[in-house]
Amino acid sequence: MRRSPILAALLLIAACSEKTEQSYTVDQLIADDGLLSRIMAECRNNPGELRETANCQNAEAADGKLRLEKMRKALGD
């Protein structure tokens, strides 16, 4: 009987905790231009809080890779 209130409190705390955002890989972001654009916009709108998150770092890396690919194509390589 004593475990019931403790279990209920733990379940309540777990239900109220912040949900973590899904992390995307660089390859996933390169494959989905819309997702990359959305994450880049979020990161640029709030760099103080989001700059160090995995999604922002991966989005920056994906954006850099895409820019290099576009430059290579434009140069004829």
SEMIFI-958125 format. One record per residue: residue number from 0; y, x, z of N, C-alpha, C in turn. Coordinates in Angstrom, 2 decimals. Atoms other than C-alpha are relative to their C-alpha. Last residue first. Layout:
N
k, n.north, n.east, n.up, ca.north, ca.east, ca.up, c.north, c.east, c.up
NUM, Y, X, Z, Y, X, Z, Y, X, Z
...
END
This chain:
77
k, n.north, n.east, n.up, ca.north, ca.east, ca.up, c.north, c.east, c.up
76, 1.19, -0.71, -0.50, 18.71, 33.71, -61.34, -1.14, -0.94, 0.19
75, 1.05, -0.14, 1.01, 21.30, 32.09, -63.58, -1.22, 0.75, 0.45
74, -0.07, -1.34, 0.59, 24.35, 32.64, -61.41, -1.09, 0.25, -1.02
73, -1.26, -0.08, 0.75, 24.68, 28.90, -60.73, 0.16, 1.35, -0.69
72, 0.15, 0.80, 1.23, 21.01, 28.75, -59.78, 1.25, 0.10, -0.86
71, 0.92, -0.70, 0.89, 21.45, 31.60, -57.32, -0.17, -0.74, -1.31
70, -0.72, -1.15, 0.54, 24.55, 29.96, -55.83, -0.91, 0.78, -0.98
69, -0.96, 0.50, 0.99, 22.71, 26.65, -55.42, 0.76, 1.15, -0.65
68, 0.77, 0.44, 1.16, 19.81, 28.39, -53.67, 0.92, -0.48, -1.11
67, 0.47, -1.19, 0.70, 22.23, 30.23, -51.38, -0.80, -0.37, -1.24
66, -1.15, -0.61, 0.68, 23.97, 26.96, -50.48, -0.41, 1.26, -0.79
65, -0.32, 0.81, 1.17, 20.65, 25.28, -49.76, 1.17, 0.58, -0.77
64, 1.04, -0.23, 1.02, 19.60, 28.12, -47.45, 0.31, -0.77, -1.28
63, -0.17, -1.34, 0.56, 22.92, 27.98, -45.58, -1.02, 0.31, -1.08
62, -1.18, 0.05, 0.85, 22.66, 24.22, -45.13, 0.25, 1.35, -0.65
61, 0.40, 0.72, 1.22, 19.12, 24.59, -43.81, 1.17, -0.06, -0.97
60, 0.89, -0.88, 0.76, 20.24, 27.26, -41.32, -0.41, -0.66, -1.31
59, -0.82, -1.10, 0.53, 23.18, 25.14, -40.16, -0.84, 0.94, -0.86
58, -0.81, 0.58, 1.07, 20.89, 22.12, -39.81, 0.89, 1.07, -0.64
57, 0.86, 0.14, 1.17, 18.39, 24.20, -37.83, 0.76, -0.59, -1.18
56, 0.32, -1.34, 0.48, 21.10, 25.30, -35.40, -0.87, -0.07, -1.25
55, -1.21, -0.58, 0.60, 22.43, 21.78, -35.09, -0.27, 1.39, -0.55
54, -0.31, 0.67, 1.25, 18.95, 20.31, -34.58, 1.24, 0.58, -0.67
53, 0.92, -0.43, 1.06, 17.95, 22.92, -32.02, 0.35, -0.66, -1.33
52, 1.23, 0.79, 0.08, 21.00, 22.27, -29.87, -0.84, 0.48, -1.18
51, 1.18, -0.77, -0.39, 23.49, 25.11, -29.23, -1.31, -0.79, -0.08
50, 0.15, -1.24, 0.76, 26.40, 23.61, -31.16, -1.31, 0.73, 0.29
49, 1.18, -0.01, 0.86, 25.92, 20.12, -29.73, -0.29, 1.32, -0.69
48, 1.23, 0.43, -0.66, 28.21, 19.93, -26.71, -1.24, 0.26, -0.85
47, 0.05, -0.50, -1.37, 31.24, 21.92, -27.84, -1.30, -0.35, 0.70
46, 0.61, -1.32, -0.06, 30.54, 21.29, -31.53, -0.12, 0.54, 1.43
45, 0.09, -0.33, -1.41, 31.13, 17.54, -31.30, -0.64, 1.38, 0.19
44, -0.87, 0.88, -0.78, 32.25, 16.20, -34.68, 0.00, 0.35, 1.48
43, -1.39, -0.40, 0.24, 30.78, 19.19, -36.54, 0.99, -0.87, 0.77
42, -0.23, -1.32, -0.60, 27.36, 18.65, -34.99, 1.45, 0.44, -0.17
41, 0.03, 0.14, -1.45, 27.35, 14.93, -35.76, 0.35, 1.33, 0.68
40, -1.20, 0.73, -0.40, 28.43, 15.55, -39.37, 0.07, -0.15, 1.52
39, -1.14, -0.91, 0.16, 25.77, 18.24, -39.85, 1.29, -0.69, 0.45
38, 0.03, -0.95, -1.12, 23.13, 15.91, -38.41, 1.18, 0.96, -0.08
37, -0.30, 0.72, -1.24, 24.07, 13.10, -40.80, 0.06, 0.96, 1.19
36, -1.42, 0.37, -0.02, 24.25, 15.39, -43.83, 0.39, -0.68, 1.31
35, -0.77, -1.23, -0.17, 20.86, 16.94, -43.08, 1.49, -0.32, 0.10
34, 0.18, -0.41, -1.39, 19.31, 13.50, -42.64, 0.81, 1.25, 0.29
33, -0.73, 0.95, -0.82, 20.72, 12.35, -45.96, -0.06, 0.35, 1.48
32, -1.43, -0.29, 0.09, 19.57, 15.51, -47.76, 0.82, -0.94, 0.89
31, -0.68, 1.29, -0.19, 15.97, 15.13, -46.59, 1.51, 0.23, 0.08
30, 0.65, 1.05, 0.79, 13.79, 18.00, -47.91, 0.74, -1.33, 0.07
29, -0.22, -0.31, 1.41, 16.13, 20.73, -46.63, -0.56, -1.11, -0.88
28, -1.40, 0.28, 0.31, 16.18, 19.06, -43.23, 0.33, 0.32, -1.45
27, -0.18, 1.46, -0.01, 12.40, 18.94, -43.00, 1.43, -0.36, -0.39
26, 0.63, 0.55, 1.20, 12.19, 22.60, -44.06, 0.14, -1.52, -0.08
25, -0.86, -0.33, 1.13, 14.70, 23.66, -41.39, -0.57, -0.60, -1.28
24, 0.09, -1.38, 0.47, 12.65, 21.88, -38.76, 0.96, 0.21, -1.16
23, 0.45, -0.14, 1.38, 13.75, 18.66, -37.08, -0.04, 1.47, -0.38
22, -0.46, -1.22, 0.65, 14.01, 18.03, -33.37, -0.63, 0.09, -1.38
21, 1.01, -0.72, 0.75, 13.64, 14.47, -32.16, 0.61, 1.24, -0.63
20, -0.09, 0.18, 1.44, 16.27, 13.45, -29.66, -1.07, 0.83, -0.69
19, -0.33, -1.21, 0.73, 15.30, 13.30, -26.02, -0.02, -0.29, -1.50
18, 1.01, -0.29, 1.02, 15.46, 9.98, -24.26, 0.45, 1.25, -0.76
17, -0.49, -0.15, 1.37, 17.59, 10.04, -21.16, -1.14, 0.30, -0.94
16, -0.33, -1.35, 0.42, 15.90, 8.88, -17.98, 0.41, 0.01, -1.47
15, -1.44, -0.19, 0.09, 16.11, 5.26, -16.93, 0.40, 1.38, -0.51
14, -0.54, 0.96, 0.98, 12.49, 4.37, -17.61, 1.49, 0.22, -0.22
13, 0.44, -0.41, 1.34, 11.26, 7.51, -15.85, 0.58, -0.92, -1.07
12, -0.71, -1.23, 0.36, 13.33, 6.73, -12.77, -0.37, 0.45, -1.41
11, -1.39, 0.37, 0.23, 12.01, 3.17, -12.65, 0.82, 1.22, -0.42
10, -0.06, 0.70, 1.29, 8.43, 4.35, -13.05, 1.43, -0.39, -0.35
9, 0.21, -0.99, 1.06, 8.88, 6.85, -10.23, 0.07, -0.62, -1.38
8, -1.21, -0.82, 0.09, 10.38, 4.19, -7.96, -0.14, 1.05, -1.10
7, -1.03, 0.82, 0.62, 7.51, 1.78, -8.68, 1.29, 0.80, -0.18
6, 0.34, 0.13, 1.42, 4.96, 4.48, -7.92, 1.05, -0.80, -0.74
5, -0.23, -1.32, 0.59, 6.66, 5.27, -4.61, -0.27, -0.04, -1.50
4, -1.45, -0.22, 0.16, 6.89, 1.60, -3.71, 0.32, 1.36, -0.63
3, -0.64, 0.95, 0.93, 3.19, 1.06, -4.53, 1.50, 0.21, -0.12
2, -0.18, -0.64, 1.31, 1.90, 4.21, -2.81, 0.73, -0.91, -0.98
1, -1.19, -0.85, -0.05, 2.43, 2.84, 0.69, 0.28, 0.63, -1.36
0, -1.20, 0.81, 0.00, 0.00, 0.00, 0.00, 1.27, 0.86, 0.00
END
